[in-house]
Amino acid sequence: MNKLSDLIQRFLQFQELSTGMHEAKSKSTLENYSRYLKKFLDFTENSSKILHAESLKLSHIDDFRLFLAREISKKTGKLLSVKTQGYYLIALRAFLKFLHTRDVESLSAEKIEVPKSGERHVDFLSKEEIDKILYHSIKTPKTGLRDSAIIITLFSTGLRVSELCNMNYEDLNIETGEFYVSGKGGKYRVVFLSEEAKKYLQEYKVVRDAQLELSEIHDRPNKNTPFFASNRGQGKRMDRGAISRIITNASVLAGIVKKVTPHVLRHSFATHLLQKGADLRSVQLLLGHSNISTTQIYTHFTDSQLKEVHKNFL
């Protein structure tokens, strides 16, 4: 008999070891898998007394789904959303698929259905709102050039925040206005800078060059030197939380009511492209989506725009 706790540990180790390969998982994904599967393990051990993979039945999954539906989120104080419940089941399905590849007898992953959370709502910003945020971010003492360069880079490229964090000094070619990033699954794609982004990045690069000259990095920056430096040191890489705070603080100062996150800037990038006539396939490639169905969430905005065009001409 195979203990669930041991198998879950093996699954998480396998996911960690696969980093850098085609099926690579980001650090945040690994952390989420660990949290979701630990909750499932605790539930099965405490309520159903299930300790082994061979004993797992669909009825136990149904019981777990009911448990999730009644769970109160510690963060919001509300019931877990259908979307969040789905994340737990996606992790569980990935775990069961792993067991199948290891010839461990257990419940089939195909029997687990992930609940649909309904139409996804996506926030995005107008160019005027972006300009307001940039105006306030650049006035930040000491880090204004860096902060505004971060914001305009996210908006003009559609980068994920993790991709921006991993951007190295030697990755960026401001003169040509294009560079490669390693996205989800270790897949590389080319991204392009707008003229406005090139201007902000060039101004920050002057400051960054001077920082590197004065820092402990005396030689020419190597491939692991971050382009955007943390306040903790010129060789330190910025994390997702720091970038999120920069964007949130600047948007609050700009008087933007909606919550602005790095992903909202990514949504804004995609929406603006479609509104200006870009085709869905091109936007998919620029965003680094593996499946075009992920990109199709943005067609809701272009559909509403078409409605306005129709209304104005008829």
VEXMAR-509824 format. One record per residue: residue in one letter; x, y, z of N, C-alpha, C in turn. Coordinates in pm, whole numbers. Each point is the difference from the previous one (the first is absolute). Example, Ala and Ser with C-alpha at 12.3 -4.5 7.8 and 13.67 -1.06 7.14 Angstrom:
{site a {1319 -569 780} {-89 119 0} {90 120 0}}
{site s {-35 105 -72} {82 119 6} {-77 109 73}}
***
This chain:
{site m {86 -120 0} {-86 120 0} {89 126 0}}
{site n {-44 100 -76} {77 123 -13} {-65 114 80}}
{site k {74 53 96} {-54 107 83} {-15 128 -81}}
{site l {-116 64 15} {-27 125 -71} {103 107 33}}
{site s {37 9 127} {95 105 42} {135 -17 -71}}
{site d {46 -123 -14} {127 -27 -68} {-9 31 -149}}
{site l {-113 -37 -59} {-19 22 -144} {-11 148 -34}}
{site i {-66 74 87} {-11 145 -23} {138 64 8}}
{site q {81 -46 95} {137 52 11} {80 -32 -125}}
{site r {-16 -122 -53} {70 -40 -123} {-47 85 -119}}
{site f {-129 28 -5} {-57 82 -108} {59 141 3}}
{site l {7 59 118} {53 136 14} {149 4 -34}}
{site q {73 -103 38} {142 -7 -33} {20 -12 -151}}
{site f {-88 -79 -64} {8 -15 -145} {-25 133 -69}}
{site q {-100 75 46} {-30 130 -58} {116 97 17}}
{site e {64 -7 115} {115 88 26} {118 -36 -91}}
{site l {23 -129 -17} {112 -47 -84} {-21 30 -147}}
{site s {-128 15 -39} {-28 25 -142} {18 146 -38}}
{site t {40 86 95} {22 142 -29} {105 14 -111}}
{site g {-35 83 -99} {90 21 -112} {-29 -93 -116}}
{site m {-83 -102 21} {-38 -90 -107} {-131 48 -61}}
{site h {-49 -72 -98} {-121 41 -73} {-120 14 93}}
{site e {-8 -92 99} {-114 2 91} {32 72 130}}
{site a {88 97 -7} {45 71 120} {-115 71 70}}
{site k {10 6 129} {-99 72 79} {71 114 73}}
{site s {-64 115 5} {60 113 68} {-1 -24 150}}
{site k {80 79 70} {9 -13 146} {-136 20 65}}
{site s {-77 98 -48} {-132 26 58} {-95 -117 -24}}
{site t {10 -64 -118} {-85 -114 -30} {32 -116 94}}
{site l {128 -23 23} {42 -106 91} {-52 26 142}}
{site e {7 124 43} {-49 35 133} {-151 -24 9}}
{site n {-70 35 -107} {-145 -21 -1} {-34 -149 2}}
{site y {69 -79 -83} {-22 -145 -1} {19 -58 140}}
{site s {107 43 66} {29 -50 133} {-113 35 98}}
{site r {-48 124 -7} {-106 43 91} {-132 -73 -27}}
{site y {-36 -11 -129} {-126 -64 -37} {-1 -148 38}}
{site l {111 -69 -28} {4 -144 27} {14 -30 149}}
{site k {62 90 75} {7 -18 145} {-139 8 61}}
{site k {-80 95 -51} {-138 11 52} {-79 -127 -33}}
{site f {21 -52 -121} {-70 -124 -38} {45 -115 87}}
{site l {131 -9 26} {52 -107 85} {-56 10 141}}
{site d {-1 119 56} {-56 20 135} {-147 -41 4}}
{site f {-73 36 -105} {-143 -33 -5} {-21 -151 -5}}
{site t {73 -69 -87} {-20 -145 -15} {40 -75 127}}
{site e {106 46 65} {45 -67 121} {-94 22 117}}
{site n {-56 122 10} {-84 35 115} {-146 -44 -15}}
{site s {-54 13 -121} {-143 -28 -16} {-28 -141 -53}}
{site s {79 -43 -98} {-28 -130 -61} {96 -109 46}}
{site k {103 39 74} {100 -95 48} {69 -74 -117}}
{site i {11 69 -112} {66 -57 -117} {148 35 6}}
{site l {83 -103 2} {145 22 10} {76 -47 -123}}
{site h {-65 -81 -84} {69 -61 -113} {-69 33 -132}}
{site a {80 14 -104} {-52 37 -133} {-98 -103 -53}}
{site e {26 -129 30} {-85 -107 -53} {-142 6 57}}
{site s {-18 66 114} {-131 6 64} {-84 119 -45}}
{site l {60 86 -80} {-67 124 -40} {-114 -28 -98}}
{site k {-118 55 29} {-117 -20 -86} {-58 136 -40}}
{site l {-85 -1 -101} {-61 123 -47} {-87 64 108}}
{site s {-59 -81 85} {-84 54 109} {84 86 95}}
{site h {127 -35 17} {89 80 86} {27 136 -64}}
{site i {12 2 -133} {20 127 -71} {-126 86 13}}
{site d {-116 -63 -12} {-126 73 16} {-10 61 139}}
{site d {41 -75 102} {-2 51 137} {95 119 14}}
{site f {116 -10 -65} {98 109 5} {-55 125 -69}}
{site r {-69 -18 -111} {-60 113 -72} {-104 68 87}}
{site l {-79 -78 73} {-99 57 91} {68 77 112}}
{site f {110 -55 50} {79 67 103} {51 135 -50}}
{site l {52 3 -123} {51 124 -58} {-111 103 -18}}
{site a {-117 -47 -41} {-113 90 -23} {-47 67 129}}
{site r {29 -63 113} {-41 55 131} {114 71 71}}
{site e {120 -2 -61} {120 58 62} {-5 152 -3}}
{site i {41 61 110} {10 145 8} {145 42 -22}}
{site s {22 90 -94} {135 48 -29} {52 85 115}}
{site k {122 -29 47} {60 80 108} {34 140 -49}}
{site k {25 15 -129} {38 128 -55} {-120 94 -15}}
{site t {-113 -53 -52} {-116 85 -28} {-112 -12 102}}
{site g {1 -109 79} {-109 -22 94} {-127 -46 -69}}
{site k {9 -35 -126} {-115 -46 -77} {21 -144 -45}}
{site l {-107 -61 -52} {11 -135 -53} {99 -3 -116}}
{site l {71 -111 -15} {92 -13 -114} {-77 14 -130}}
{site s {54 76 -92} {-64 16 -130} {7 -131 -78}}
{site v {-88 -13 -97} {1 -120 -86} {134 -12 -71}}
{site k {55 115 -38} {130 0 -68} {109 -57 90}}
{site t {3 41 126} {100 -50 94} {-20 -148 27}}
{site q {-125 -42 14} {-29 -143 17} {57 -79 -117}}
{site g {-12 57 -118} {51 -66 -120} {149 -21 4}}
{site y {74 95 59} {146 -12 10} {40 -124 81}}
{site y {-74 -27 107} {28 -118 82} {-19 -128 -83}}
{site l {-106 -2 -79} {-30 -120 -78} {97 -17 -117}}
{site i {48 112 -56} {101 -7 -106} {129 -61 55}}
{site a {40 43 120} {120 -55 64} {-18 -149 29}}
{site l {-118 -37 46} {-28 -139 32} {2 -86 -127}}
{site r {-53 54 -108} {-1 -73 -127} {143 -20 -52}}
{site a {83 104 14} {141 -13 -42} {71 -107 82}}
{site f {-31 -7 128} {60 -100 89} {-40 -142 -43}}
{site l {-127 -19 -31} {-48 -133 -40} {58 -42 -136}}
{site k {20 98 -89} {65 -30 -129} {143 -46 23}}
{site f {66 63 97} {136 -39 36} {3 -144 50}}
{site l {-97 -37 84} {-6 -138 51} {-17 -99 -114}}
{site h {-80 37 -99} {-22 -88 -115} {131 -25 -75}}
{site t {80 106 -16} {129 -16 -72} {98 -85 80}}
{site r {-22 -9 131} {88 -80 86} {-60 -138 30}}
{site d {-107 -34 -72} {-66 -131 14} {-49 -26 142}}
{site v {-42 108 67} {-58 -13 133} {-151 -11 -15}}
{site e {-56 -104 54} {-144 -23 -11} {-76 105 82}}
{site s {-90 72 -65} {-79 101 70} {-116 44 -89}}
{site l {-74 98 47} {-113 55 -75} {48 67 -128}}
{site s {-76 -15 -109} {37 64 -126} {-19 151 8}}
{site a {98 74 -49} {-8 146 1} {-115 50 -86}}
{site e {-35 -77 -104} {-106 41 -93} {-137 8 67}}
{site k {-14 -67 114} {-130 0 69} {-25 128 80}}
{site i {104 81 16} {-14 125 77} {-39 113 -93}}
{site e {-114 60 23} {-47 112 -81} {28 131 74}}
{site v {55 95 -73} {29 131 58} {-120 91 -24}}
{site p {-55 60 107} {-119 84 -17} {29 124 -83}}
{site k {-96 38 -82} {13 122 -80} {-38 120 85}}
{site s {82 104 -7} {-22 117 86} {-76 112 -69}}
{site g {-51 -27 -118} {-76 104 -71} {92 90 -79}}
{site e {-58 101 -62} {77 91 -83} {101 79 82}}
{site r {122 5 -49} {107 67 73} {-6 150 -23}}
{site h {11 74 110} {3 146 -10} {145 48 4}}
{site v {37 82 -97} {138 46 -10} {3 153 1}}
{site d {76 56 93} {17 145 6} {115 43 -91}}
{site f {-12 117 -58} {110 56 -78} {-4 151 11}}
{site l {109 65 -39} {14 145 12} {1 66 -137}}
{site s {-49 121 -4} {12 80 -122} {141 58 -6}}
{site k {39 49 -117} {133 62 -13} {11 123 88}}
{site e {-110 72 17} {0 119 86} {30 -39 145}}
{site e {-56 -113 44} {25 -46 137} {145 -46 15}}
{site i {53 -65 -102} {141 -40 3} {90 124 13}}
{site d {-32 104 -77} {79 123 4} {-4 66 137}}
{site k {-116 -5 66} {-12 56 135} {88 -77 98}}
{site i {0 -131 -11} {80 -83 89} {149 27 -22}}
{site l {39 12 -126} {140 30 -32} {42 136 56}}
{site y {-89 97 -9} {28 135 48} {32 -1 150}}
{site h {-76 -81 75} {22 -5 145} {116 -94 37}}
{site s {20 -105 -76} {108 -93 34} {137 63 -21}}
{site i {14 81 -104} {131 58 -31} {42 104 104}}
{site k {-97 50 77} {31 100 103} {44 -64 132}}
{site t {1 -134 6} {41 -68 123} {148 27 28}}
{site p {33 48 119} {139 30 32} {91 -121 -18}}
{site k {114 21 -61} {108 -99 -20} {-33 -109 -102}}
{site t {-123 -53 2} {-31 -116 -86} {-98 33 -112}}
{site g {-27 129 -22} {-102 38 -98} {27 -50 -141}}
{site l {126 12 -47} {32 -47 -135} {-17 -150 -12}}
{site r {43 -72 101} {-15 -145 -1} {-148 -39 0}}
{site d {-77 61 89} {-141 -36 16} {-80 27 -127}}
{site s {22 116 -60} {-74 33 -123} {44 -91 -115}}
{site a {128 -37 -4} {49 -92 -104} {-65 -137 15}}
{site i {-19 -44 124} {-67 -128 26} {-143 3 -51}}
{site i {-73 107 33} {-141 11 -37} {-18 3 -151}}
{site i {78 83 -70} {-17 12 -145} {48 -127 -71}}
{site t {98 -70 58} {45 -126 -60} {-109 -106 7}}
{site l {-65 -11 115} {-110 -95 14} {-113 32 -96}}
{site f {-32 129 -13} {-111 40 -86} {32 -18 -148}}
{site s {125 24 -40} {32 -3 -143} {42 -137 -50}}
{site t {23 -95 91} {42 -134 -41} {-99 -109 37}}
{site g {-83 25 103} {-90 -105 47} {71 -108 80}}
{site l {119 31 52} {74 -98 79} {-76 -41 125}}
{site r {17 -125 39} {-45 -42 133} {97 61 101}}
{site v {-47 22 122} {87 64 100} {121 -88 30}}
{site s {-16 -133 -3} {114 -89 24} {104 14 -110}}
{site e {-46 24 -123} {93 18 -113} {77 129 14}}
{site l {-65 103 52} {69 127 23} {104 -15 112}}
{site c {-37 -71 106} {94 -23 111} {125 -71 -48}}
{site n {-16 -91 -96} {112 -80 -49} {80 69 -111}}
{site m {-39 120 -38} {70 70 -107} {141 38 45}}
{site n {97 -42 -77} {140 28 33} {53 119 -80}}
{site y {110 53 48} {60 120 -60} {33 -23 -147}}
{site e {51 -118 -32} {43 -27 -136} {-113 -48 -92}}
{site d {-119 -22 57} {-114 -45 -82} {-53 111 -89}}
{site l {6 121 52} {-72 112 -62} {85 73 -104}}
{site n {-57 12 -119} {63 78 -107} {-91 118 -29}}
{site i {26 111 67} {-88 116 -12} {6 59 -141}}
{site e {116 -8 -60} {18 60 -133} {-90 -66 -105}}
{site t {-4 -134 1} {-85 -70 -97} {-145 -6 46}}
{site g {-20 16 131} {-136 0 53} {-62 -138 8}}
{site e {81 -104 11} {-54 -135 12} {96 -86 81}}
{site f {-56 -101 66} {82 -93 76} {-80 -127 25}}
{site y {69 -105 43} {-64 -129 25} {-24 -18 150}}
{site v {-112 -64 32} {-28 -36 139} {-36 -148 6}}
{site s {29 -60 114} {-38 -138 24} {-130 1 78}}
{site g {-107 -47 -62} {-131 4 64} {-36 -131 67}}
{site k {-129 -27 14} {-47 -122 64} {45 -121 -81}}
{site g {35 -107 72} {43 -121 -68} {137 11 -61}}
{site g {76 107 35} {133 19 -55} {0 37 -147}}
{site k {-115 48 -49} {-10 35 -142} {46 144 -22}}
{site y {86 20 -98} {51 133 -32} {-90 68 -103}}
{site r {-13 131 15} {-72 79 -100} {65 137 -10}}
{site v {-18 65 -112} {54 134 -18} {-107 102 40}}
{site v {43 105 69} {-92 110 35} {59 130 -53}}
{site f {-86 97 -20} {41 125 -65} {-32 119 89}}
{site l {86 101 -8} {-16 122 79} {-59 110 -87}}
{site s {-90 77 58} {-50 119 -70} {107 109 7}}
{site e {-15 103 -82} {96 111 4} {-1 68 136}}
{site e {-118 8 60} {-12 61 133} {76 -84 103}}
{site a {-14 -131 -7} {69 -88 94} {151 9 -18}}
{site k {46 7 -125} {143 13 -26} {56 126 64}}
{site k {-76 109 -5} {43 127 58} {17 -14 153}}
{site y {-100 -58 67} {7 -15 145} {114 -96 39}}
{site l {13 -108 -74} {103 -99 32} {140 55 -22}}
{site q {19 80 -103} {131 59 -26} {40 96 113}}
{site e {-97 77 48} {27 93 111} {36 -77 128}}
{site y {-71 -111 23} {30 -80 119} {135 -69 -15}}
{site k {32 -44 -120} {126 -71 -24} {121 88 35}}
{site v {-11 128 -25} {110 92 37} {23 -6 151}}
{site v {-109 1 74} {8 -9 146} {52 -137 41}}
{site r {-51 -105 -67} {40 -137 34} {150 -22 -26}}
{site d {51 55 -110} {143 -11 -30} {84 62 111}}
{site a {-44 116 46} {74 69 106} {-6 -80 131}}
{site q {-116 -62 27} {-13 -81 121} {96 -118 -3}}
{site l {11 -65 -114} {86 -116 -13} {147 37 12}}
{site e {35 118 -48} {137 48 11} {40 19 146}}
{site l {-95 47 81} {28 32 139} {-22 -119 94}}
{site s {-66 -105 -51} {-35 -112 88} {111 -103 5}}
{site e {-32 -113 63} {98 -108 10} {21 -70 -134}}
{site i {-85 29 -98} {14 -61 -133} {91 90 -83}}
{site h {131 -21 12} {97 88 -66} {18 -33 -147}}
{site d {-7 -130 -32} {20 -40 -139} {-127 19 -80}}
{site r {10 -28 -128} {-117 10 -88} {-111 -90 55}}
{site p {-124 49 10} {-109 -81 54} {-11 -135 -71}}
{site n {-17 -108 77} {-11 -132 -61} {-146 -34 -28}}
{site k {-25 -119 -52} {-134 -38 -44} {-99 -12 114}}
{site n {49 -4 124} {-90 -12 115} {-20 133 75}}
{site t {53 108 -55} {-19 131 63} {-138 54 -37}}
{site p {-86 25 100} {-135 48 -32} {2 139 -61}}
{site f {-90 23 -95} {-8 133 -61} {-65 98 97}}
{site f {-109 -43 63} {-67 85 99} {50 -37 138}}
{site a {68 95 65} {66 -28 127} {-93 23 118}}
{site s {14 -86 100} {-75 14 124} {62 111 85}}
{site n {-79 55 90} {51 101 94} {100 -61 98}}
{site r {2 -133 7} {87 -69 95} {143 -14 -51}}
{site g {22 31 -126} {136 -11 -56} {-5 -9 -150}}
{site q {105 49 -67} {-2 7 -146} {8 -136 -66}}
{site g {45 -102 73} {5 -134 -55} {-121 -83 36}}
{site k {-91 60 79} {-118 -72 47} {-114 13 -101}}
{site r {-69 -112 -24} {-111 -2 -93} {-130 43 70}}
{site m {-80 79 -67} {-129 42 56} {-96 -119 0}}
{site d {-89 -4 100} {-98 -108 3} {-138 52 -41}}
{site r {-94 -92 -14} {-134 34 -48} {-69 100 92}}
{site g {20 -20 133} {-66 87 97} {46 144 -13}}
{site a {129 21 -20} {55 136 -12} {-57 70 -123}}
{site i {-7 -73 -111} {-52 60 -124} {-149 30 14}}
{site s {-73 -88 65} {-143 24 22} {-22 124 84}}
{site r {83 19 103} {-14 117 86} {30 130 -75}}
{site i {99 -4 -87} {34 118 -81} {-121 42 -84}}
{site i {-62 -97 -65} {-115 28 -88} {-121 46 80}}
{site t {-25 -67 112} {-115 37 84} {15 141 55}}
{site n {118 32 53} {23 133 58} {-15 110 -104}}
{site a {55 -21 -120} {-8 102 -105} {-143 18 -48}}
{site s {-76 -108 -8} {-139 9 -47} {-89 69 103}}
{site v {29 -22 128} {-77 68 106} {28 151 -6}}
{site l {126 38 -15} {37 141 -11} {-61 64 -124}}
{site a {-18 -83 -105} {-58 51 -125} {-152 10 7}}
{site g {-57 -47 110} {-145 9 17} {-78 -106 -76}}
{site i {66 -111 -35} {-67 -110 -70} {-79 -80 104}}
{site v {-131 -9 -20} {-86 -67 99} {17 -151 -3}}
{site k {7 -58 -120} {11 -146 -10} {135 -48 52}}
{site k {2 -125 44} {125 -59 49} {91 -29 -118}}
{site v {121 55 2} {94 -18 -111} {113 -92 44}}
{site t {18 -107 -73} {104 -99 27} {86 -18 -126}}
{site p {114 -70 11} {78 -28 -121} {-83 -71 -107}}
{site h {-91 -88 43} {-79 -74 -99} {-103 90 -68}}
{site v {-45 104 70} {-91 96 -65} {73 71 -114}}
{site l {129 28 18} {79 60 -109} {12 -97 -117}}
{site r {13 -128 29} {5 -102 -105} {-135 -8 -74}}
{site h {-109 6 77} {-134 3 -61} {-14 124 -89}}
{site s {52 112 48} {-11 126 -75} {74 -10 -133}}
{site f {117 -60 3} {81 -20 -120} {-80 -78 -104}}
{site a {-57 -113 40} {-75 -85 -93} {-124 69 -52}}
{site t {-70 68 88} {-124 68 -39} {26 112 -100}}
{site h {103 80 25} {34 109 -92} {38 -53 -138}}
{site l {73 -111 -5} {38 -58 -128} {-124 -40 -81}}
{site l {-93 -68 67} {-121 -46 -69} {-88 117 -43}}
{site q {-8 100 85} {-81 117 -34} {55 75 -120}}
{site k {132 -12 -20} {63 69 -114} {11 -88 -124}}
{site g {-63 -119 6} {-10 -82 -119} {91 -120 -8}}
{site a {77 -30 107} {87 -117 -2} {-85 -127 -2}}
{site d {49 -104 -68} {-75 -126 -3} {32 -82 125}}
{site l {-91 -90 33} {10 -76 124} {125 -88 4}}
{site r {37 -58 -111} {116 -87 -5} {129 78 34}}
{site s {11 121 -53} {119 82 29} {7 35 148}}
{site v {-115 35 58} {-5 34 143} {37 -122 83}}
{site q {-47 -117 -42} {36 -125 69} {151 -19 6}}
{site l {66 21 -113} {145 -18 -6} {74 104 84}}
{site l {-48 123 -3} {65 107 76} {-15 -21 151}}
{site l {-113 -59 41} {-23 -26 143} {68 -130 46}}
{site g {33 -87 -95} {60 -128 37} {-101 -100 49}}
{site h {-127 10 -48} {-102 -98 36} {19 -127 -81}}
{site s {-3 -116 66} {11 -127 -71} {-126 -30 -79}}
{site n {-113 40 56} {-129 -31 -62} {-74 129 -33}}
{site i {-51 10 -120} {-68 124 -41} {-128 24 78}}
{site s {-56 -107 60} {-122 18 80} {26 90 120}}
{site t {125 2 50} {36 90 111} {-5 144 -46}}
{site t {42 24 -124} {2 136 -56} {-140 51 -30}}
{site q {-94 -93 -20} {-134 39 -43} {-79 76 107}}
{site i {51 2 124} {-70 78 103} {-5 148 -38}}
{site y {96 44 -82} {7 142 -36} {-97 37 -112}}
{site t {-60 -98 -65} {-93 33 -109} {-127 64 52}}
{site h {-30 -16 128} {-119 65 58} {10 151 -15}}
{site f {120 53 13} {19 144 -12} {-17 47 -144}}
{site t {54 -78 -93} {-13 40 -140} {-143 -18 -47}}
{site d {-70 -99 57} {-141 -18 -34} {-81 123 40}}
{site s {27 51 122} {-74 118 46} {35 122 -83}}
{site q {125 6 -46} {42 111 -85} {-72 -6 -135}}
{site l {-16 -120 -53} {-73 -18 -126} {-146 44 15}}
{site k {-55 -26 116} {-138 41 26} {-14 151 -8}}
{site e {100 72 56} {-3 146 -4} {14 51 -143}}
{site v {86 -67 -80} {17 38 -141} {-132 -17 -74}}
{site h {-65 -111 24} {-129 -29 -65} {-103 104 41}}
{site k {0 34 128} {-97 97 51} {21 138 -61}}
{site n {125 40 -22} {31 132 -55} {-31 15 -148}}
{site f {-3 -112 -70} {-18 8 -146} {-139 -42 -45}}
{site l {-84 -48 89} {-136 -42 -41} {-105 75 83}}
***
